[in-house]
Amino acid sequence: MAESREAPERDARERYTIVGVLDEGANLNRAVKEIRDLGVDPDDITVILKREDPSEPEPFPEGTRYIVVPGDRRGLEVPVGFGVVFIVVGIFFAITTPAIGIPALFVFVSLAAILFAGAFSRVGLTPILTDMEAPREEAGAWDEEFEMGKVLVFVNTTGRRLLRPIREVLEGSGATYYLVDRHLRPRALHQASMYRAGGRKKMEGSVSNHSGSV
């Protein structure tokens, strides 16, 4: 009797995250719906996808959390503009006062290069994976698949009861899946935004300064 009581208590303390990597489309929508139909709470499933237009609504069951990573290079104007100004000013000083202008030109070119590199870096999944301390090897694979157009589905469970049903749903949808022996809760970081399906309301705290929503 003591063993039978201890087993459920141990199981209740076991936390897992199943991560599905799959294509967009009908299979994704069906997988999310079937996982929700298993009784998974809306706060325990998060879909991460990339969109050129983050305002586009997603056809997930109402209340499902999803994070949209912008697929464009937004906000280029300001850093690129400053970079061009640095170069122009550096060239002007190099021509008019070579003694101090040439060393200044090298400094301005270096600053412009930093601005250009940051501006033309695409918004990606890496900040989100780093923030939730995802396993390094798996995170590399997820990021690579994501950049190739795949969608990630994170499902948190407590205990083993739902592990097999969730895995079967993902397999039936053609997904590759991973099992992590703790909860991973993605947050919207670095220009990504988090929403709730249905009401299409942007969740508070979903901002670009690394203080996303939970």
Phi, psi and chi 1 to 4 in degrees:
 res  aa     phi    psi   chi1   chi2   chi3   chi4
   1 MET       -  -39.8  -70.8  -66.3  -67.7      -
   2 ALA   -62.5  -41.9      -      -      -      -
   3 GLU   -64.4  -39.5  -69.0 -178.5    0.0      -
   4 SER   -66.8  -31.1   64.4      -      -      -
   5 ARG   -75.7  -36.1  -74.2 -164.9  -60.7  -90.7
   6 GLU   -71.1  -33.4  -70.9  174.8    2.5      -
   7 ALA   -61.0  -50.2      -      -      -      -
   8 PRO   -62.0  -35.1  -22.1   34.0      -      -
   9 GLU   -65.6  -41.2  -69.1  175.9   -0.3      -
  10 ARG   -63.4  -43.7  -90.8 -161.3  -45.7  -89.3
  11 ASP   -61.8  -36.5 -171.7   61.9      -      -
  12 ALA   -67.8  -22.8      -      -      -      -
  13 ARG   -88.5  -10.4  -69.0 -165.5  -61.9  -92.5
  14 GLU   -81.4  123.0  -66.0  177.2  -17.4      -
  15 ARG  -117.1  137.1  -63.3 -177.3  176.1 -177.1
  16 TYR  -137.5  156.0  -57.9   96.1      -      -
  17 THR  -128.9  126.2  -60.7      -      -      -
  18 ILE  -100.1  126.0  -60.0  178.1      -      -
  19 VAL  -111.6  117.4 -176.5      -      -      -
  20 GLY  -101.0  136.8      -      -      -      -
  21 VAL  -118.5  113.9 -177.8      -      -      -
  22 LEU  -148.1  169.9   64.4  164.1      -      -
  23 ASP   -77.7  157.1  -67.4  -45.0      -      -
  24 GLU   -71.7  166.9  -72.4 -159.9   55.0      -
  25 GLY   115.2 -158.1      -      -      -      -
  26 ALA   -61.8  -38.0      -      -      -      -
  27 ASN   -62.9  -39.6  -77.6  -13.0      -      -
  28 LEU   -63.2  -49.6  168.5   64.1      -      -
  29 ASN   -62.0  -40.2  -59.8  -25.9      -      -
  30 ARG   -67.1  -41.2 -176.4  174.5   64.3 -109.4
  31 ALA   -61.9  -45.1      -      -      -      -
  32 VAL   -62.4  -43.0  173.2      -      -      -
  33 LYS   -63.6  -44.5 -178.7 -179.2 -176.7  -56.6
  34 GLU   -67.8  -35.0  -69.4 -179.7   -0.8      -
  35 ILE   -66.5  -42.2  -70.0  172.0      -      -
  36 ARG   -63.3  -37.9  -72.6  -71.5  -53.3  -83.8
  37 ASP   -65.6  -19.9  -71.3  -15.6      -      -
  38 LEU   -72.7   -9.2  -68.8  172.7      -      -
  39 GLY   103.2   10.6      -      -      -      -
  40 VAL   -70.6  129.9  173.6      -      -      -
  41 ASP   -66.2  145.8 -171.4  -89.8      -      -
  42 PRO   -55.2  -30.4  -24.5   32.9      -      -
  43 ASP   -78.8   -7.4  -72.0  -24.9      -      -
  44 ASP  -103.4    8.3  -73.8  -29.8      -      -
  45 ILE  -134.7  131.1  178.4  170.6      -      -
  46 THR  -135.2  128.2  -53.6      -      -      -
  47 VAL  -103.7  134.8 -178.2      -      -      -
  48 ILE  -117.8  123.5  -54.1  180.0      -      -
  49 LEU  -141.6  167.5   39.1   78.1      -      -
  50 LYS  -112.9  138.1 -177.2  177.9  -70.3 -171.4
  51 ARG  -140.2  138.5  -73.4  -77.0 -177.7  -92.0
  52 GLU   -68.9  -34.5  -64.9  -66.9  -26.3      -
  53 ASP  -116.4   96.7 -179.4    8.0      -      -
  54 PRO   -61.8  -17.6  -21.5   33.6      -      -
  55 SER   -79.7   -5.8   65.1      -      -      -
  56 GLU   -68.6  122.6  178.8 -177.0  -12.1      -
  57 PRO   -70.9  155.7   26.7  -33.9      -      -
  58 GLU  -112.6  142.4  -59.9  -61.5  -32.6      -
  59 PRO   -86.2   44.4   33.3  -36.0      -      -
  60 PHE   -88.1  161.9  -57.8  136.7      -      -
  61 PRO   -55.9  145.9  -26.1   35.1      -      -
  62 GLU   -56.0  134.4 -174.9  170.5   -3.2      -
  63 GLY    94.0  -13.2      -      -      -      -
  64 THR   -64.3  132.8  -59.0      -      -      -
  65 ARG   -82.8  137.6  -57.1 -169.7  -30.2  164.2
  66 TYR  -146.5  146.3   64.4   95.5      -      -
  67 ILE  -110.9  129.8  -65.0  174.2      -      -
  68 VAL  -106.0  119.4  178.6      -      -      -
  69 VAL   -95.4  123.4  175.6      -      -      -
  70 PRO   -59.7  136.1  -21.0   32.4      -      -
  71 GLY   -94.1    3.8      -      -      -      -
  72 ASP  -109.8  173.1   59.9  -11.8      -      -
  73 ARG   -99.5   79.8  -68.7 -174.3  176.2   94.9
  74 ARG   -81.9  155.3   55.0  178.1   56.6 -164.7
  75 GLY    73.0   27.2      -      -      -      -
  76 LEU   -76.9  -26.5  -67.9 -178.3      -      -
  77 GLU   -58.4  -47.8  -62.5   83.4   -1.3      -
  78 VAL   -66.8  -54.5  172.6      -      -      -
  79 PRO   -64.1  -37.8   18.8  -30.3      -      -
  80 VAL   -65.3  -40.8  170.8      -      -      -
  81 GLY   -60.6  -45.3      -      -      -      -
  82 PHE   -63.3  -39.4  -86.2  112.2      -      -
  83 GLY   -61.0  -43.0      -      -      -      -
  84 VAL   -64.2  -42.2  171.3      -      -      -
  85 VAL   -60.8  -44.0  169.1      -      -      -
  86 PHE   -57.4  -44.4  -79.5  141.6      -      -
  87 ILE   -67.0  -44.8  -67.4  174.9      -      -
  88 VAL   -61.9  -46.0  171.1      -      -      -
  89 VAL   -63.5  -40.5  170.7      -      -      -
  90 GLY   -62.5  -42.7      -      -      -      -
  91 ILE   -64.7  -40.9  -66.9  174.0      -      -
  92 PHE   -59.4  -48.2  173.8   78.5      -      -
  93 PHE   -65.7  -35.5  -82.8  114.1      -      -
  94 ALA   -64.4  -33.4      -      -      -      -
  95 ILE   -80.1  -43.4  -65.7  173.2      -      -
  96 THR   -81.3  -39.4   56.5      -      -      -
  97 THR  -134.2   77.8   53.4      -      -      -
  98 PRO   -54.5  -34.0  -22.9   33.8      -      -
  99 ALA   -58.4  -42.9      -      -      -      -
 100 ILE  -106.7  -18.5   62.5  172.4      -      -
 101 GLY   -72.1  -37.3      -      -      -      -
 102 ILE   -67.3  -48.3  -68.1  176.8      -      -
 103 PRO   -60.2  -37.7  -23.5   34.9      -      -
 104 ALA   -64.6  -34.9      -      -      -      -
 105 LEU   -60.8  -42.7  175.1   61.1      -      -
 106 PHE   -61.5  -39.6  -74.2  111.5      -      -
 107 VAL   -64.9  -45.4  173.8      -      -      -
 108 PHE   -65.4  -38.8  -73.4  145.5      -      -
 109 VAL   -64.4  -39.1  168.7      -      -      -
 110 SER   -63.4  -43.4  -61.2      -      -      -
 111 LEU   -63.9  -41.6  -68.0  172.9      -      -
 112 ALA   -63.2  -39.7      -      -      -      -
 113 ALA   -62.6  -39.4      -      -      -      -
 114 ILE   -64.1  -43.4  -66.8  171.7      -      -
 115 LEU   -64.0  -43.1  -71.1  171.4      -      -
 116 PHE   -63.9  -42.0  -70.7  149.7      -      -
 117 ALA   -63.1  -43.4      -      -      -      -
 118 GLY   -67.7  -37.8      -      -      -      -
 119 ALA   -68.8  -37.5      -      -      -      -
 120 PHE   -94.1    6.7  -73.2   95.4      -      -
 121 SER   -79.5  124.3  -63.6      -      -      -
 122 ARG   -70.9  144.0  -65.0 -178.3   66.4   87.1
 123 VAL   -64.4  132.6  176.2      -      -      -
 124 GLY  -138.3 -166.3      -      -      -      -
 125 LEU   -87.8  -20.3 -175.7   65.9      -      -
 126 THR   -54.2  -46.0  -59.1      -      -      -
 127 PRO   -59.6  -36.0  -23.2   34.3      -      -
 128 ILE   -68.4  -44.3  -62.8  174.1      -      -
 129 LEU   -66.1  -39.6  -63.6  175.8      -      -
 130 THR   -65.5  -41.3  -58.5      -      -      -
 131 ASP   -61.6  -39.5  176.0   71.4      -      -
 132 MET   -93.4   10.6   62.7 -179.3  172.6      -
 133 GLU    54.5   50.3  -60.5 -179.1  -10.4      -
 134 ALA   -67.2  148.7      -      -      -      -
 135 PRO   -53.3  132.7  -24.0   33.6      -      -
 136 ARG   -59.7  -49.0 -177.9  173.9  -58.9  177.5
 137 GLU   -63.9  -46.8 -175.6  174.3  -15.1      -
 138 GLU   -64.4  -39.6  -72.7   82.6   -6.2      -
 139 ALA   -60.1  -38.9      -      -      -      -
 140 GLY   -61.3  -41.4      -      -      -      -
 141 ALA   -68.0  -41.7      -      -      -      -
 142 TRP   -62.6  -43.9  -59.9  -18.7      -      -
 143 ASP   -63.8  -41.2 -173.9   58.8      -      -
 144 GLU   -63.6  -45.0 -176.7  176.8  -17.4      -
 145 GLU   -64.7  -39.5  -66.1  -78.4   -1.2      -
 146 PHE   -62.1  -42.8 -174.2   76.5      -      -
 147 GLU   -68.5  -18.3  -70.3  -58.7  -38.9      -
 148 MET   -90.6    5.6  -66.6  174.1   63.1      -
 149 GLY   104.5    4.6      -      -      -      -
 150 LYS   -79.0  164.5  -61.4  -73.6 -172.8  177.8
 151 VAL  -114.6  143.9  175.6      -      -      -
 152 LEU  -107.8  137.3  -59.0 -176.7      -      -
 153 VAL  -123.5  118.4  179.5      -      -      -
 154 PHE  -104.1  124.2  -70.8   77.8      -      -
 155 VAL  -124.1  119.0 -173.5      -      -      -
 156 ASN   -93.6  137.1  -66.4  -33.7      -      -
 157 THR  -135.2  150.9   68.8      -      -      -
 158 THR  -114.8  118.1  -59.8      -      -      -
 159 GLY    89.9  173.3      -      -      -      -
 160 ARG   -97.2   -5.0  -63.1  174.6  175.3  -91.9
 161 ARG   -56.7  -40.0 -177.9  178.2   62.5   85.5
 162 LEU   -96.8   -0.9  -67.9  177.5      -      -
 163 LEU   -59.9  -50.7  -70.5 -178.1      -      -
 164 ARG   -65.9  -47.6  176.5  175.2  -70.1 -178.3
 165 PRO   -58.0  -40.9  -24.7   34.2      -      -
 166 ILE   -65.8  -42.4  -66.1  170.7      -      -
 167 ARG   -61.6  -40.3 -174.2  177.8   69.1 -122.4
 168 GLU   -66.1  -37.8  -69.6  174.4  -11.9      -
 169 VAL   -62.3  -45.8  168.2      -      -      -
 170 LEU   -65.5  -42.6  -68.1  172.6      -      -
 171 GLU   -61.2  -41.5  -73.5  178.6  -27.1      -
 172 GLY   -66.7  -18.1      -      -      -      -
 173 SER   -98.5    7.5  -59.3      -      -      -
 174 GLY    77.2   21.5      -      -      -      -
 175 ALA   -88.8  151.8      -      -      -      -
 176 THR   -90.3  136.0  -58.5      -      -      -
 177 TYR  -129.0  154.9   65.6   87.4      -      -
 178 TYR  -131.5  148.1  -58.8   77.9      -      -
 179 LEU  -116.4  123.8  179.6   63.0      -      -
 180 VAL  -115.3  133.0 -179.1      -      -      -
 181 ASP   -87.0   43.5   59.6   -5.2      -      -
 182 ARG  -165.1  169.0   58.4 -172.9  173.4   87.8
 183 HIS   -80.3  132.4  -79.3  177.6      -      -
 184 LEU  -114.3  122.6  -61.6  177.7      -      -
 185 ARG  -119.5  100.2  -65.0 -169.5  179.5  -84.0
 186 PRO   -64.7  144.0  -17.5   30.6      -      -
 187 ARG  -122.4  155.6  -59.1 -167.0  -57.4  162.9
 188 ALA   -82.8  114.2      -      -      -      -
 189 LEU  -130.8  158.5  -59.2  171.8      -      -
 190 HIS    54.0   61.7 -165.5   49.1      -      -
 191 GLN    75.3   -2.4  -62.7 -173.5    6.2      -
 192 ALA   -76.4  159.6      -      -      -      -
 193 SER  -132.0  143.5  -60.1      -      -      -
 194 MET  -109.5  138.5 -180.0  177.2  -74.7      -
 195 TYR  -132.9  165.2  -60.8   91.0      -      -
 196 ARG  -109.1  129.2  -69.9  -83.9 -170.8 -172.1
 197 ALA   -66.8  151.2      -      -      -      -
 198 GLY    99.1  -75.9      -      -      -      -
 199 GLY   -75.6  -15.5      -      -      -      -
 200 ARG    53.6   44.8 -175.8   53.7 -165.8  174.5
 201 LYS  -103.1  126.8 -179.2  179.2  179.6 -178.9
 202 LYS   -69.5  127.1 -174.3  173.9  179.5  179.3
 203 MET   -74.7  138.0  -64.8  177.5   65.1      -
 204 GLU   -63.2  140.1 -171.3  173.4   -9.7      -
 205 GLY    96.0   -2.5      -      -      -      -
 206 SER   -87.0   89.2  177.9      -      -      -
 207 VAL  -133.1 -178.0  -65.4      -      -      -
 208 SER  -101.4   10.4   59.7      -      -      -
 209 ASN  -109.2   32.2   63.6   -5.6      -      -
 210 HIS    61.3   36.1  -66.9  -94.1      -      -
 211 SER  -134.8   62.6   58.3      -      -      -
 212 GLY   -74.4  178.8      -      -      -      -
 213 SER   -86.6  156.5   55.5      -      -      -
 214 VAL   -95.9      -  177.7      -      -      -
